[in-house]
């Protein structure tokens, strides 16, 4: 069955929203996740445990946020939770980028992991809720394809930028 004209307009609106969300999300937060080994090795000169500590902290932050998202959404609603993640992520990225020690960096990336998962999960939830029932699978497929395509492109671009202006400046700049 073909969607009605109003359904097609709504799908176009969702598509624009998904594109903006995917573009923003893949441009901002993964600057931290792509560069974790480089941050540990080049900024903190910690080859032994730096990468493991940063990746673990980010993962723990993400897992704890995953457990908290349901209750947060039930209490405040999906859009307010998304807004909270969007507000929290840039300062967490800046704190991560400018951390003076590995220990402070570990704490900052914990919050990056939590805020990033909040945003990613909330974008996905809002896209599913806004999509017409018959289009949800297609909308989610488009979102996942966009995220999958933009991630490696962002990695390459941010690598070039980091080579030119430095890793800390690139990571902090991704938050702006």
N, C-alpha and C positions, 0 to 999 in steps of 0.2 A: 504494500500500500504506500502510495506516495504522500509525503507530508503536505499539508495545506500551505498557502502563501504565507500566512502568519507564522506557521511552523518553520518555513524556510528562512524568514526574516530573523526569527529567534535563533536558528542554527547559525546564521551569519554573525549575529551578535555574540553568540557563544564562541564561535571560531576566532573572532577578533580578541575576545577576552582570553581565550586559551593561548593564543599567539603572544599577547602581551605578557601574560603570566609566565609562560614558558621562557620567553626571551629574558625577562627580568630575573627569574629564578636561576636560570642557567648562567647568566652573566654575573650575578652577584655572589651568592654563597659558595659555589664550588671553587672560587678563587682560593678559598682557604683549604678545601679538601684536595684540590689538585696539587697544591704546593706544600703539603705536610712534610714529605721527605726533604724537600729543599729548605723549608723553614728549620727543621731540626738540624740538618747538616751544615747549611751555609750561614744561617743567622746565629744559631746557638752552638755550632761546632760539636754536636752531640750525636756521634754515629752509633753509639751503643744502644741507648734507650730512648732517645728523643722522639723518633718516629713512632715507636710503640706507645709511648706515653700520650702523644698527641692524638693518635688514631683511637686509642682506648677511651680517652676523655670525650672525644667527639661522639663515639658510639654510645657511651653511657648516657650522655646528654640526650641523644636521639631516642634511645630506648625509654628513658624516663619520660620524655615528652610524649612518646607513643602511648605510654600507659596513662598519662594525664589528659590526653586529648579528648577522650570520650566524656569524662566528667566536666571538663572545661566547656566543651561544646554544648553539653546539656544545660549547664548553668548560664553561659553567656551567649550562646548561639555561634554558628559557624563563622559568620562574617566578623564578629568581634574577636574571635580567636585568631582568625586570619590577620586582622588588623594588628593585634598584639604581636604576632610573629613578625609582621612587616616592620613594626616599630622597634622591636628588640634586635632584629638581625643586623642592621647597619652598625649600631654601637658595639655589638659583640665582635663584628669583623674588625672594626677599628682597634678595639682592645687587643684582639689577637695579633693584628699586624704590628702594633706598637709595643707589645709586651717586652719589658726590659729583661726578663729572665724566662727560662724554660718553664719554671713553675707557674708563673703568672700566665704564660701562654697556654698551659694546660687548662687552667681555670677558664680562660677566655674561650678556648675552643669547645669546652664543655657547653657553654651557652650558645656558641655558634651551632653546634650539633642539635641542640634543643630547638632553637629558633628556626633553623633550616627545615627540620622535620615538621615543625608546626606549619610553616609556609607550604611546603610540598604537599602535605596531607590535606591542608585546608583548601589549596587550589584544586586538588583532585576532587575533594568533596563538593565544593561549590560548583565545579564543572558538571559533576554528575547530577546534582540537584537542579541545575538550571537547564540541563538538556532534556528535550522531550524523550519520553520513554523509548520510542522507536529509534532514537538517534544516540542513545547513551554509549553503546559499544563503539560507534564510529567516533564520537567526540573523545572518548578515552583513548582510542587508538591514535587519533591525531595528536593528542596531548603527549602520549608516550613517544611517538615518532619524533615530534618536535624536540622533546627533551633529549632523546637519544642522539639527534643530529646536532643540536646546538652545543652539547657538552664537549665533544672533541674539537669543534671549531673554537669554542671559548678557550679551551686548553692551549691551543696553538697560539691564538692571539695574545692571551695573557702571558704565555711564555716569552713571546717576542717583546712585549711591553716590559716584563720583569727583567729581561736581559738589558733593556735600555735604561730603565729608571730605578730598578731594584725591586726586590721581592716585597719588602714592607710597603713601599709606595704603591705598588700594583694592587696588593691586597687591600690596603686602606682605600685606595681609589675605587675599587670594585664596590665598596659600601656606599659610595656617594651617588 
